[in-house]
Amino acid sequence: MIPSQMLKGILGGCILTVISREETYGYEISQKLRQMGFGNIAEGTIYPLLLRLTKNGCICATLKASDTGPARKYYSLTNTGKEELAQFQKDWLELSTAVNHLIGENSHG
């Protein structure tokens, strides 16, 4: 399982990635992250991030009826969110490359 402190800084970008693939709601986001190997991320972690991303103009919410209960908020990316996602991907590539390089050096020596 990924330690929560390590995950904390990148979770917003991961949520943007999930939403970029299809309009989705909070619980479904946590399920998709779990399926991708992120472990069980509490909804109490997901929803504050969704709120922050909404306030920052990265995502917008649309209330839609549900067959199984009350209406759900479905999230989609805004243009700001698409820019934020592109920056996250660039930053992640740079960070993961540096960490992989560092780890690779340590394993050889």
N, C-alpha and C positions, 0 to 999 in steps of 0.2 A: 504494500500500500504506500502511496506517495504521502510523505509527511505534509500536514496541513500548512505549516509555515512556508514550505517550498512551493506548494500549490497556490497559496494566497495571491502572489504577485502575478500569476499567469492565468488565473481562472477567468477573469473578465475577457481576455482575448480568446480563450477556449470557448466561452459562451457565445461570443460574436461569431466564431467559426461555425458552431452548431446552427445558430440562427441563419447564417448566410446560406446554408444548404437548403433550408425550407422553413417557412413560417411555422413556429412551434410555441408551446406553452411551458411554463416553469417545470412541472413534474416531468414532462417528456424530455426536457433538457437534461435534468439530473439522471434520467434513465439512459439517455444516449451517452453521456459522459461515463457512466458506470460500465456500459457495454464496451467502451473504448479503453477500459483499463484504469480509470481514475478512481475506482473504489466507490464506496457509498458517500456521496456528498450530500449533506443534509440540506433540505429545502430551506432551512434557516440561513444557510450560506448562499444559496442560489438567489433567493428573492431580494435580499438587500443589494446584490450586484445588479440584478435586473432593474431595480429602482434607480440605482446610480447611473446605469447605462442609459436609462430613459431620460433622467434629468440632464445628462450630458449631451442629449440629442443623438445618441448613437443608434438607438432602437426606438420603435414606436409600438404601441400596443393597440390591438383591436379586440373588442369583446365579441365572442362568437358563441352561439348556442352549442350545448353539448348533449349528446344522446344519453349520457350516463349521469347527469347531475346538473349543477348550476353552470351558467355560462363561464367560459374560460377566456383569459387574456392571451391572445396569440401575439407573439413578438416577431417583428421583421426589422431588417437593417434599413437605416436611412443613408443618405449619401455620406454624412459625417461618420456613420458606423462603418461604411465601406472603406473610408480613408483610414479610420482607426484600426480596422482589421488588417489592412495592407501594411500599416506601420508595425503592428504587433508581429505579423509574419516576418517582416524584415528584421526586427529586433530579435525575435526568437531564433532565426537562422544564424544571426551573428553570435548570440549567446551560446547556442547549442554547439556551434562550430568551435568556439573558444573552449568550452568545457570539454568537449570530446577530444580536442587537441591536448589539453592539459592532462586528462585522464589517460590518453594514449601514451603520452610521455612518461607518466608515472608507472604504467604497466610494463614498460620496457626497461625500467631501470634501477 
